[in-house]
């Protein structure tokens, strides 16, 4: 699991240790950059490709982003909503015929998460807190496919005989789907007075996506975020 962003953020947070005012109830909004690891998509996609006796390449995971907001009404508890854009998952595969005919397909799956969490904080002093979160939400997936290639078509000639001719093929397909997922996470945050908070966190989500879109998957996300209070 790739977590370099998360690991580098912890020493960064320790540089911010200044005295701060007593806690007070506040709302907050923020944004974070994520390093996302997708588990299960490519293995499921490869099973699909093998099932149709084709060859292919798969790519998933990478950089994403998240916007979030919440209300921390005590030093110990908060509720939080977030909207998260995942990196695009891609699958390219080619189905070859017995002669020169073939179909090349390029799939793209864009997935977004809308989440709701209950967050528990453990204040450490000096503005630092450890926190854990649990909740769930809705995933929204958009599937698109581009097809190209050439296939044999049969034509009846003037003398009545049938001739086979290679003709180019181009096509597009698109679909969308939604579903429910569970999620949880943990991290460390630093609150500067009652103005802003810097935090590093790790989150885990399960059963995202649809088998109709090549495969469902689990997600591990490490992120560094900044939020302002109001």
KEFI-335206 format. One record per atom (N, C-alpha, C, O): residue number from 1; atom name; y negated, z, x negated. Coordinates in steps of 0.1 Angstrom, whole numbers, always signed. Atoms other than C-alpha are relative to their C-alpha. Layout:
NUM, CA, Y, Z, X
...
***
This chain:
1, N, +12, +0, -8
1, CA, +0, +0, +0
1, C, -12, +0, -9
1, O, -14, +8, -18
2, N, +12, +1, +8
2, CA, -34, -10, -14
2, C, -10, +9, +5
2, O, -15, +8, +16
3, N, +11, -9, -4
3, CA, -59, +18, -14
3, C, -11, +2, -10
3, O, -16, +13, -12
4, N, +10, -2, +11
4, CA, -83, +11, -43
4, C, -13, +5, +5
4, O, -20, +13, -1
5, N, +13, -4, -5
5, CA, -114, +14, -21
5, C, +0, +15, +4
5, O, -10, +22, +2
6, N, -1, -14, -4
6, CA, -102, +48, -7
6, C, +0, +9, -13
6, O, -7, +19, -13
7, N, -1, -9, +12
7, CA, -94, +62, -42
7, C, -13, +0, -8
7, O, -16, +11, -13
8, N, +13, +0, +7
8, CA, -127, +51, -57
8, C, -10, +7, +7
8, O, -20, +12, +1
9, N, +10, -6, -8
9, CA, -146, +65, -28
9, C, -1, +16, -2
9, O, -11, +22, -1
10, N, +0, -14, +1
10, CA, -135, +101, -34
10, C, -8, +5, -11
10, O, -16, +15, -9
11, N, +9, -5, +10
11, CA, -152, +106, -68
11, C, -14, -3, +3
11, O, -24, +4, -1
12, N, +13, +3, -5
12, CA, -182, +89, -53
12, C, -6, +10, +9
12, O, -18, +14, +8
13, N, +4, -10, -9
13, CA, -184, +114, -26
13, C, -4, +13, -7
13, O, -13, +20, -3
14, N, +3, -12, +7
14, CA, -183, +143, -51
14, C, -13, +0, -7
14, O, -19, +11, -11
15, N, +13, +0, +7
15, CA, -215, +131, -67
15, C, -12, +4, +10
15, O, -23, +6, +5
16, N, +10, -2, -11
16, CA, -234, +138, -34
16, C, -1, +15, +4
16, O, -7, +18, +14
17, N, -1, -14, -4
17, CA, -228, +176, -34
17, C, -14, +7, -1
17, O, -17, +12, -12
18, N, +13, -7, -1
18, CA, -263, +190, -24
18, C, +1, +10, +11
18, O, +9, +9, +21
19, N, +1, -10, -11
19, CA, -271, +220, -3
19, C, -6, -7, +12
19, O, -14, -16, +11
20, N, +5, +6, -13
20, CA, -277, +212, +34
20, C, -3, +10, +10
20, O, +2, +22, +9
21, N, +3, -10, -11
21, CA, -290, +228, +65
21, C, +12, +3, +8
21, O, +22, -4, +7
22, N, -11, -4, -8
22, CA, -268, +245, +90
22, C, +4, -11, +10
22, O, -5, -19, +13
23, N, -5, +11, -9
23, CA, -247, +222, +112
23, C, -7, +1, +14
23, O, -9, +12, +19
24, N, +4, +0, -14
24, CA, -260, +212, +146
24, C, +6, -12, +7
24, O, +10, -22, +0
25, N, -6, +11, -7
25, CA, -246, +190, +173
25, C, -7, -13, -1
25, O, -19, -13, -1
26, N, +6, +12, +2
26, CA, -252, +154, +167
26, C, +9, -12, +4
26, O, +21, -11, +5
27, N, -7, +13, -2
27, CA, -243, +118, +177
27, C, -2, -8, -13
27, O, -11, -6, -21
28, N, +1, +8, +13
28, CA, -237, +92, +150
28, C, +5, -14, +3
28, O, +13, -17, +12
29, N, -5, +14, +0
29, CA, -232, +54, +145
29, C, +1, -4, -14
29, O, -7, +0, -23
30, N, -2, +4, +14
30, CA, -219, +38, +114
30, C, +8, -13, -2
30, O, +12, -19, +8
31, N, -7, +12, +3
31, CA, -202, +9, +97
31, C, +8, +2, -13
31, O, +4, +10, -21
32, N, -8, -2, +11
32, CA, -174, +7, +72
32, C, +6, -14, -5
32, O, +8, -23, +3
33, N, -7, +12, +6
33, CA, -157, -19, +49
33, C, +15, +5, -2
33, O, +17, +16, -8
34, N, -14, -4, -1
34, CA, -119, -19, +51
34, C, +9, -8, -10
34, O, +6, -20, -11
35, N, -10, +7, +8
35, CA, -90, -28, +28
35, C, +13, +1, +9
35, O, +19, +12, +9
36, N, -11, +0, -10
36, CA, -62, -37, +54
36, C, +13, -5, -6
36, O, +13, -16, -12
37, N, -14, +4, +3
37, CA, -25, -39, +47
37, C, +8, -2, +13
37, O, +10, +7, +20
38, N, -8, +3, -12
38, CA, -5, -57, +74
38, C, +15, +0, -3
38, O, +19, -6, -13
39, N, -15, -2, +2
39, CA, +32, -47, +76
39, C, +8, -6, +11
39, O, +7, -2, +23
40, N, -9, +5, -10
40, CA, +57, -68, +94
40, C, -3, -14, +5
40, O, +5, -21, +11
41, N, +3, +13, -6
41, CA, +38, -100, +103
41, C, +7, -11, -8
41, O, +13, -19, -1
42, N, -6, +11, +7
42, CA, +50, -122, +75
42, C, +16, +0, +0
42, O, +22, -11, +1
43, N, -14, +0, -1
43, CA, +86, -110, +77
43, C, +5, -5, +14
43, O, +14, -13, +15
44, N, -3, +6, -14
44, CA, +86, -118, +115
44, C, -3, -15, +0
44, O, +5, -22, +7
45, N, +3, +14, +1
45, CA, +69, -151, +108
45, C, +11, -8, -7
45, O, +14, -19, -3
46, N, -11, +6, +8
46, CA, +95, -160, +82
46, C, +13, -2, +8
46, O, +20, -12, +7
47, N, -12, +1, -9
47, CA, +123, -153, +107
47, C, -2, -11, +10
47, O, +8, -18, +13
48, N, +3, +11, -10
48, CA, +106, -177, +132
48, C, +2, -13, -7
48, O, +8, -22, -2
49, N, -1, +13, +8
49, CA, +104, -204, +105
49, C, +14, -3, -3
49, O, +18, -15, -2
50, N, -14, +3, +3
50, CA, +140, -200, +95
50, C, +8, -3, +12
50, O, +17, -11, +12
51, N, -7, +3, -12
51, CA, +150, -201, +131
51, C, -1, -14, +5
51, O, +8, -19, +12
52, N, +1, +14, -3
52, CA, +137, -236, +135
52, C, +3, -9, -12
52, O, +0, -21, -12
53, N, -4, +7, +12
53, CA, +150, -246, +101
53, C, -12, -8, -7
53, O, -11, -20, -10
54, N, +12, +6, +6
54, CA, +116, -252, +86
54, C, -4, +8, -13
54, O, +2, +18, -15
55, N, +5, -7, +12
55, CA, +98, -242, +54
55, C, -15, +4, +2
55, O, -22, -4, +8
56, N, +14, -4, -3
56, CA, +65, -222, +54
56, C, -5, +10, -10
56, O, +2, +15, -19
57, N, +7, -10, +7
57, CA, +40, -199, +38
57, C, -8, +9, +9
57, O, -13, +4, +19
58, N, +6, -10, -9
58, CA, +25, -168, +52
58, C, -10, +8, -8
58, O, -7, +11, -20
59, N, +10, -9, +7
59, CA, -6, -147, +43
59, C, -6, +9, +11
59, O, -9, +5, +22
60, N, +6, -10, -9
60, CA, -19, -115, +59
60, C, -5, +11, -8
60, O, -2, +13, -20
61, N, +7, -11, +7
61, CA, -40, -85, +50
61, C, -12, -5, -8
61, O, -14, -17, -9
62, N, +12, +3, +8
62, CA, -72, -83, +30
62, C, -12, +9, +5
62, O, -10, +20, +9
63, N, +12, -7, -4
63, CA, -108, -73, +38
63, C, -3, -1, +15
63, O, -2, -11, +21
64, N, +4, +0, -14
64, CA, -120, -63, +72
64, C, -13, +9, +1
64, O, -18, +14, -9
65, N, +12, -8, -2
65, CA, -149, -43, +88
65, C, +2, +8, +13
65, O, +10, +4, +21
66, N, +0, -8, -12
66, CA, -155, -17, +114
66, C, -14, +6, +3
66, O, -21, +10, -6
67, N, +12, -7, -5
67, CA, -184, -3, +135
67, C, +6, +12, +8
67, O, +15, +10, +15
68, N, -5, -12, -7
68, CA, -180, +32, +149
68, C, -12, +9, +5
68, O, -23, +8, -1
69, N, +10, -10, -5
69, CA, -199, +59, +168
69, C, +7, +11, +7
69, O, +18, +10, +12
70, N, -7, -11, -6
70, CA, -192, +93, +181
70, C, -10, +12, +2
70, O, -22, +11, +0
71, N, +8, -12, -3
71, CA, -204, +128, +191
71, C, +8, +12, -6
71, O, +19, +14, -2
72, N, -6, -12, +6
72, CA, -196, +158, +169
72, C, -8, +12, +5
72, O, -18, +15, +0
73, N, +7, -11, -7
73, CA, -205, +187, +191
73, C, +2, +14, -6
73, O, -4, +23, -2
74, N, -2, -12, +7
74, CA, -192, +214, +168
74, C, +4, -3, -15
74, O, +8, -15, -17
75, N, -5, +3, +13
75, CA, -183, +218, +131
75, C, +15, -4, -1
75, O, +19, -10, -11
76, N, -15, +2, +0
76, CA, -146, +214, +141
76, C, +4, -12, +8
76, O, +15, -17, +5
77, N, -5, +10, -9
77, CA, -144, +187, +168
77, C, -10, -11, +2
77, O, -22, -9, +2
78, N, +8, +12, -4
78, CA, -157, +152, +176
78, C, +9, -9, +8
78, O, +21, -9, +7
79, N, -6, +12, -6
79, CA, -149, +122, +197
79, C, -6, -12, -6
79, O, -18, -12, -9
80, N, +5, +12, +7
80, CA, -152, +87, +183
80, C, +5, -12, +6
80, O, +17, -13, +10
81, N, -4, +13, -4
81, CA, -151, +51, +194
81, C, -2, -9, -12
81, O, -12, -8, -19
82, N, +2, +9, +11
82, CA, -147, +22, +170
82, C, +5, -14, +5
82, O, +13, -16, +14
83, N, -4, +14, -2
83, CA, -144, -16, +170
83, C, +3, -6, -14
83, O, -6, -6, -22
84, N, -4, +4, +13
84, CA, -125, -31, +141
84, C, +5, -14, +0
84, O, +13, -19, +8
85, N, -4, +14, +2
85, CA, -121, -67, +129
85, C, +10, +0, -11
85, O, +7, +4, -23
86, N, -10, +1, +10
86, CA, -89, -73, +110
86, C, -1, -14, -7
86, O, -6, -23, -2
87, N, +0, +13, +7
87, CA, -84, -100, +84
87, C, +9, -10, +7
87, O, +19, -6, +14
88, N, -8, +10, -7
88, CA, -70, -133, +97
88, C, +14, -2, -6
88, O, +15, -2, -19
89, N, -14, +3, +4
89, CA, -32, -138, +95
89, C, +2, -15, +1
89, O, -2, -20, +11
90, N, -2, +14, -1
90, CA, -21, -173, +87
90, C, +15, -3, -3
90, O, +22, +4, -11
91, N, -13, +5, +2
91, CA, +12, -192, +88
91, C, +0, -15, +0
91, O, -5, -21, +9
92, N, -2, +14, +1
92, CA, +18, -227, +76
92, C, +15, -4, -1
92, O, +22, +2, -9
93, N, -14, +4, +1
93, CA, +51, -244, +82
93, C, +2, -15, +3
93, O, -7, -21, +9
94, N, -3, +15, -2
94, CA, +66, -279, +81
94, C, +14, -2, +4
94, O, +24, +4, -1
95, N, -13, +3, -5
95, CA, +95, -292, +101
95, C, +3, -15, -3
95, O, -4, -24, +2
96, N, -4, +14, +4
96, CA, +111, -323, +85
96, C, +11, -6, +8
96, O, +21, +1, +12
97, N, -11, +7, -6
97, CA, +131, -349, +103
97, C, +10, -6, -9
97, O, +9, -3, -21
98, N, -11, +5, +9
98, CA, +161, -368, +90
98, C, -5, -12, -8
98, O, +1, -16, -18
99, N, +6, +12, +7
99, CA, +139, -398, +79
99, C, -14, +4, -5
99, O, -15, +14, -12
100, N, +14, -3, +5
100, CA, +102, -399, +72
100, C, -8, +8, +10
100, O, -20, +10, +7
101, N, +8, -7, -10
101, CA, +91, -380, +103
101, C, +0, +14, -3
101, O, +9, +20, -9
102, N, +2, -14, +3
102, CA, +77, -345, +101
102, C, -11, +5, +9
102, O, -19, -3, +15
103, N, +11, -7, -6
103, CA, +54, -320, +118
103, C, -4, +11, -9
103, O, +4, +20, -13
104, N, +6, -11, +7
104, CA, +31, -298, +99
104, C, -9, +9, +9
104, O, -17, +3, +16
105, N, +8, -9, -9
105, CA, +16, -267, +117
105, C, -7, +10, -8
105, O, -1, +16, -18
106, N, +8, -10, +6
106, CA, -11, -243, +107
106, C, -4, +10, +11
106, O, -12, +7, +20
107, N, +3, -11, -10
107, CA, -13, -210, +127
107, C, -10, +9, -6
107, O, -10, +13, -18
108, N, +10, -11, +4
108, CA, -42, -185, +126
108, C, +0, +10, +11
108, O, +0, +6, +23
109, N, +0, -11, -10
109, CA, -42, -152, +144
109, C, -11, +10, -4
109, O, -11, +16, -15
110, N, +11, -10, +2
110, CA, -75, -132, +146
110, C, +2, +11, +10
110, O, +3, +9, +22
111, N, -3, -12, -8
111, CA, -71, -97, +158
111, C, -11, +10, -1
111, O, -17, +12, -12
112, N, +10, -10, +0
112, CA, -96, -70, +168
112, C, +6, +12, +7
112, O, +14, +11, +16
113, N, -4, -13, -5
113, CA, -91, -33, +177
113, C, -12, +7, +7
113, O, -22, +8, +1
114, N, +9, -9, -6
114, CA, -110, -12, +202
114, C, +7, +13, +1
114, O, +17, +15, +8
115, N, -7, -13, +1
115, CA, -102, +25, +195
115, C, -8, +11, +6
115, O, -20, +11, +6
116, N, +6, -12, -4
116, CA, -108, +59, +209
116, C, +8, +11, -7
116, O, +20, +12, -6
117, N, -6, -10, +7
117, CA, -101, +90, +188
117, C, -6, +14, +3
117, O, -17, +15, +7
118, N, +5, -14, +1
118, CA, -103, +128, +189
118, C, +1, +4, -15
118, O, +11, +1, -21
119, N, +1, -3, +15
119, CA, -114, +140, +154
119, C, -1, +15, -2
119, O, -10, +21, +4
120, N, +1, -14, +4
120, CA, -107, +174, +140
120, C, -5, +1, -15
120, O, +0, -5, -24
121, N, +6, -2, +13
121, CA, -129, +186, +110
121, C, +4, +13, -6
121, O, +5, +23, +2
122, N, -2, -13, +7
122, CA, -122, +213, +84
122, C, -11, +1, -10
122, O, -9, -5, -21
123, N, +11, -1, +9
123, CA, -155, +221, +68
123, C, +4, +7, -13
123, O, +11, +18, -13
124, N, -3, -5, +13
124, CA, -152, +228, +30
124, C, -12, +7, -6
124, O, -11, +14, -16
125, N, +12, -5, +6
125, CA, -188, +238, +24
125, C, -8, -11, -8
125, O, -2, -20, -13
126, N, +8, +10, +8
126, CA, -217, +219, +7
126, C, -1, -13, +7
126, O, -4, -23, +0
127, N, +1, +12, -7
127, CA, -216, +193, +34
127, C, +13, -8, +0
127, O, +14, -18, +8
128, N, -12, +6, +0
128, CA, -180, +183, +27
128, C, +10, +4, +11
128, O, +9, +16, +15
129, N, -11, -3, -10
129, CA, -152, +181, +54
129, C, +12, -8, -3
129, O, +11, -20, -6
130, N, -12, +8, -3
130, CA, -116, +171, +56
130, C, +1, -3, +14
130, O, -3, +6, +23
131, N, -2, +3, -15
131, CA, -108, +154, +89
131, C, +13, -7, +2
131, O, +18, -14, -6
132, N, -11, +8, -5
132, CA, -79, +141, +108
132, C, -3, -5, +14
132, O, -11, +1, +21
133, N, +3, +7, -13
133, CA, -79, +118, +139
133, C, +12, -5, +6
133, O, +22, -9, -1
134, N, -11, +6, -8
134, CA, -55, +107, +166
134, C, -5, -6, +13
134, O, -15, -1, +19
135, N, +5, +7, -12
135, CA, -59, +83, +195
135, C, +8, -13, +2
135, O, +19, -14, -2
136, N, -6, +13, -3
136, CA, -52, +48, +206
136, C, -11, -10, +5
136, O, -23, -7, +4
137, N, +10, +10, -5
137, CA, -68, +17, +221
137, C, +7, -13, +3
137, O, +19, -14, +6
138, N, -4, +14, -4
138, CA, -66, -20, +228
138, C, -1, -9, -11
138, O, -11, -9, -18
139, N, +1, +11, +9
139, CA, -58, -49, +205
139, C, -2, -12, +8
139, O, +3, -15, +18
140, N, +3, +13, -5
140, CA, -71, -83, +212
140, C, +3, -11, -10
140, O, -3, -10, -21
141, N, -4, +10, +10
141, CA, -55, -113, +195
141, C, -3, -14, +5
141, O, +0, -17, +17
142, N, +3, +15, -3
142, CA, -66, -150, +195
142, C, +9, -8, -10
142, O, +8, -7, -22
143, N, -9, +8, +7
143, CA, -40, -175, +184
143, C, -4, -15, +1
143, O, -8, -20, +11
144, N, +4, +15, +0
144, CA, -48, -211, +173
144, C, +10, -7, -9
144, O, +14, -1, -20
145, N, -9, +8, +8
145, CA, -25, -238, +159
145, C, -5, -14, -1
145, O, -9, -20, +10
146, N, +3, +14, +2
146, CA, -33, -272, +144
146, C, +13, -7, -4
146, O, +20, -2, -13
147, N, -12, +8, +3
147, CA, -5, -298, +143
147, C, -3, -14, -5
147, O, -13, -20, +0
148, N, +2, +14, +5
148, CA, -3, -330, +123
148, C, +14, -5, -5
148, O, +23, +3, -7
149, N, -12, +5, +4
149, CA, +24, -353, +112
149, C, +2, -14, +5
149, O, -7, -21, +8
150, N, -4, +13, -5
150, CA, +43, -385, +122
150, C, +14, +1, +5
150, O, +23, +7, +0
151, N, -13, +0, -7
151, CA, +71, -391, +146
151, C, +4, -14, +3
151, O, -5, -23, +5
152, N, -5, +13, -4
152, CA, +92, -421, +155
152, C, -2, -1, +16
152, O, +2, +8, +23
153, N, +1, +3, -14
153, CA, +84, -437, +189
153, C, +7, -13, +2
153, O, +7, -22, -6
154, N, -7, +13, -3
154, CA, +104, -464, +206
154, C, -8, -9, +9
154, O, -15, -5, +18
155, N, +8, +10, -7
155, CA, +88, -496, +218
155, C, +10, -11, +4
155, O, +18, -15, -4
156, N, -8, +12, -4
156, CA, +104, -524, +238
156, C, -8, -13, -4
156, O, -19, -15, +0
157, N, +6, +12, +4
157, CA, +96, -557, +223
157, C, +2, -11, +10
157, O, +9, -9, +20
158, N, +0, +11, -10
158, CA, +91, -591, +241
158, C, +14, -5, +2
158, O, +17, -10, +13
159, N, -14, +5, -2
159, CA, +127, -601, +235
159, C, +9, +10, +6
159, O, +21, +8, +8
160, N, -8, -10, -6
160, CA, +139, -569, +251
160, C, +6, +10, -9
160, O, +12, +20, -5
161, N, -6, -10, +10
161, CA, +150, -551, +219
161, C, -9, +12, -1
161, O, -21, +11, +2
162, N, +8, -12, +2
162, CA, +139, -516, +211
162, C, -2, +2, -15
162, O, +7, +1, -23
163, N, +4, -2, +14
163, CA, +120, -510, +179
163, C, -6, +14, -2
163, O, -12, +19, +7
164, N, +5, -13, +3
164, CA, +112, -476, +163
164, C, -12, -1, -10
164, O, -10, -8, -20
165, N, +12, +1, +8
165, CA, +77, -472, +148
165, C, -5, +14, -3
165, O, -5, +23, +7
166, N, +7, -13, +3
166, CA, +62, -442, +130
166, C, -14, +1, +5
166, O, -22, -8, +2
167, N, +14, -1, -5
167, CA, +31, -430, +148
167, C, -5, +14, -4
167, O, +2, +23, -4
168, N, +6, -13, +4
168, CA, +7, -403, +137
168, C, -1, +10, +12
168, O, -3, +6, +24
169, N, +1, -11, -10
169, CA, +6, -370, +156
169, C, -10, +10, -4
169, O, -10, +15, -15
170, N, +10, -11, +2
170, CA, -23, -346, +159
170, C, -2, +8, +13
170, O, -2, +2, +24
171, N, +2, -8, -12
171, CA, -27, -317, +183
171, C, -5, +14, -3
171, O, -5, +18, -15
172, N, +5, -13, +1
172, CA, -42, -283, +189
172, C, +6, +9, +11
172, O, +8, +4, +22
173, N, -4, -9, -11
173, CA, -30, -252, +208
173, C, -8, +13, -2
173, O, -11, +17, -14
174, N, +7, -13, +1
174, CA, -47, -219, +215
174, C, +5, +9, +12
174, O, +8, +5, +22
175, N, -4, -10, -10
175, CA, -39, -187, +234
175, C, -6, +14, -4
175, O, -11, +15, -16
176, N, +4, -14, +3
176, CA, -49, -150, +236
176, C, +8, +10, +7
176, O, +15, +6, +17
177, N, -8, -10, -6
177, CA, -33, -118, +244
177, C, -6, +14, -3
177, O, -14, +15, -13
178, N, +4, -14, +2
178, CA, -40, -80, +246
178, C, +11, +9, +2
178, O, +21, +6, +8
179, N, -10, -10, -2
179, CA, -20, -49, +244
179, C, -5, +14, -5
179, O, -16, +15, -9
180, N, +4, -14, +4
180, CA, -21, -11, +237
180, C, +7, +4, -13
180, O, +18, +0, -16
181, N, -5, -5, +12
181, CA, -16, +6, +204
181, C, -4, +15, -2
181, O, -13, +19, +4
182, N, +3, -13, +4
182, CA, -15, +41, +190
182, C, -6, +0, -15
182, O, -3, -9, -22
183, N, +5, -1, +14
183, CA, -34, +52, +158
183, C, -3, +14, -4
183, O, -5, +23, +5
184, N, +4, -13, +5
184, CA, -41, +82, +136
184, C, -5, -3, -14
184, O, -4, -13, -20
185, N, +5, +2, +13
185, CA, -58, +88, +103
185, C, -5, +13, -6
185, O, -4, +24, +1
186, N, +5, -12, +7
186, CA, -73, +113, +78
186, C, -10, -5, -11
186, O, -10, -17, -15
187, N, +10, +3, +11
187, CA, -101, +114, +52
187, C, -8, +12, -4
187, O, -6, +23, +0
188, N, +9, -10, +4
188, CA, -129, +132, +36
188, C, -14, -5, +2
188, O, -17, -17, +1
189, N, +14, +4, -3
189, CA, -166, +131, +45
189, C, -10, +9, -7
189, O, -7, +21, -9
190, N, +11, -8, +5
190, CA, -199, +143, +31
190, C, -12, -3, +9
190, O, -16, -14, +10
191, N, +12, +1, -9
191, CA, -228, +150, +54
191, C, -12, +5, -7
191, O, -13, +17, -12
192, N, +13, -3, +7
192, CA, -263, +150, +39
192, C, -10, +5, +10
192, O, -15, -2, +18
193, N, +9, -6, -10
193, CA, -284, +175, +58
193, C, +5, -4, +14
193, O, +17, -4, +17
194, N, -4, +5, -14
194, CA, -284, +162, +94
194, C, -5, -14, +1
194, O, -9, -18, +12
195, N, +5, +14, +0
195, CA, -294, +126, +84
195, C, +11, -10, +0
195, O, +10, -19, +8
196, N, -10, +11, +1
196, CA, -264, +106, +73
196, C, +13, +6, -5
196, O, +13, +17, -11
197, N, -13, -4, +5
197, CA, -227, +109, +64
197, C, +7, -12, -7
197, O, +7, -23, -2
198, N, -8, +9, +8
198, CA, -206, +91, +38
198, C, +15, +5, +1
198, O, +17, +16, +0
199, N, -14, -5, -2
199, CA, -168, +91, +44
199, C, +9, -11, -6
199, O, +7, -23, -5
200, N, -11, +8, +4
200, CA, -136, +77, +30
200, C, +12, +4, +8
200, O, +15, +16, +10
201, N, -11, -4, -9
201, CA, -106, +75, +53
201, C, +11, -10, -1
201, O, +10, -22, -6
202, N, -12, +8, -1
202, CA, -71, +61, +58
202, C, +4, +1, +14
202, O, +4, +11, +20
203, N, -4, +1, -14
203, CA, -59, +49, +92
203, C, +13, -8, +1
203, O, +16, -17, -7
204, N, -13, +7, -2
204, CA, -25, +38, +105
204, C, +1, -4, +15
204, O, -2, +5, +24
205, N, -2, +5, -14
205, CA, -19, +17, +137
205, C, +13, -7, +1
205, O, +18, -13, -8
206, N, -13, +5, -2
206, CA, +14, +6, +152
206, C, +0, -10, +11
206, O, -8, -9, +21
207, N, -3, +10, -11
207, CA, +27, -23, +174
207, C, -12, -8, +4
207, O, -16, -7, +16
208, N, +12, +9, -2
208, CA, -3, -46, +171
208, C, +5, -15, +1
208, O, +14, -19, -7
209, N, -3, +14, -1
209, CA, +0, -82, +182
209, C, +13, -3, +9
209, O, +19, +7, +14
210, N, -11, +5, -9
210, CA, +27, -102, +201
210, C, +10, -8, -7
210, O, +6, -16, -16
211, N, -11, +9, +6
211, CA, +60, -118, +192
211, C, -3, -14, +4
211, O, +2, -23, -3
212, N, +3, +14, -4
212, CA, +47, -148, +211
212, C, -10, -7, -10
212, O, -11, -19, -11
213, N, +9, +5, +11
213, CA, +21, -151, +182
213, C, +7, +2, -13
213, O, +0, +7, -23
214, N, -8, +0, +12
214, CA, +48, -153, +156
214, C, +6, +14, -4
214, O, +18, +15, -8
215, N, -6, -13, +3
215, CA, +52, -115, +151
215, C, -10, +11, +4
215, O, -22, +9, +2
216, N, +9, -12, +0
216, CA, +38, -80, +159
216, C, +0, +6, -13
216, O, +9, +3, -22
217, N, +0, -6, +14
217, CA, +29, -58, +130
217, C, -6, +14, +1
217, O, -12, +18, +11
218, N, +7, -13, +2
218, CA, +17, -23, +118
218, C, -11, -2, -10
218, O, -10, -11, -18
219, N, +12, +1, +8
219, CA, -16, -18, +101
219, C, -3, +13, -8
219, O, -2, +24, -2
220, N, +5, -11, +8
220, CA, -26, +5, +72
220, C, -14, -4, -5
220, O, -16, -15, -10
221, N, +14, +3, +3
221, CA, -64, +6, +66
221, C, -6, +11, -8
221, O, -7, +22, -4
222, N, +8, -9, +8
222, CA, -84, +23, +38
222, C, -14, -5, +0
222, O, -16, -17, -1
223, N, +13, +4, -2
223, CA, -121, +23, +42
223, C, -10, +9, -6
223, O, -7, +21, -8
224, N, +12, -8, +4
224, CA, -155, +35, +30
224, C, -11, -3, +10
224, O, -15, -14, +12
225, N, +10, +2, -11
225, CA, -181, +41, +57
225, C, -12, +8, -2
225, O, -12, +19, -9
226, N, +13, -7, -1
226, CA, -217, +52, +62
226, C, -5, +1, +14
226, O, -5, -9, +21
227, N, +5, -2, -14
227, CA, -232, +66, +94
227, C, -13, +8, -1
227, O, -15, +16, -10
228, N, +13, -7, -2
228, CA, -266, +78, +105
228, C, +1, +9, +13
228, O, +8, +5, +22
229, N, +0, -9, -11
229, CA, -272, +107, +129
229, C, -12, -2, +8
229, O, -23, -6, +4
230, N, +12, +0, -9
230, CA, -295, +108, +159
230, C, +2, +10, +11
230, O, -7, +11, +20
***
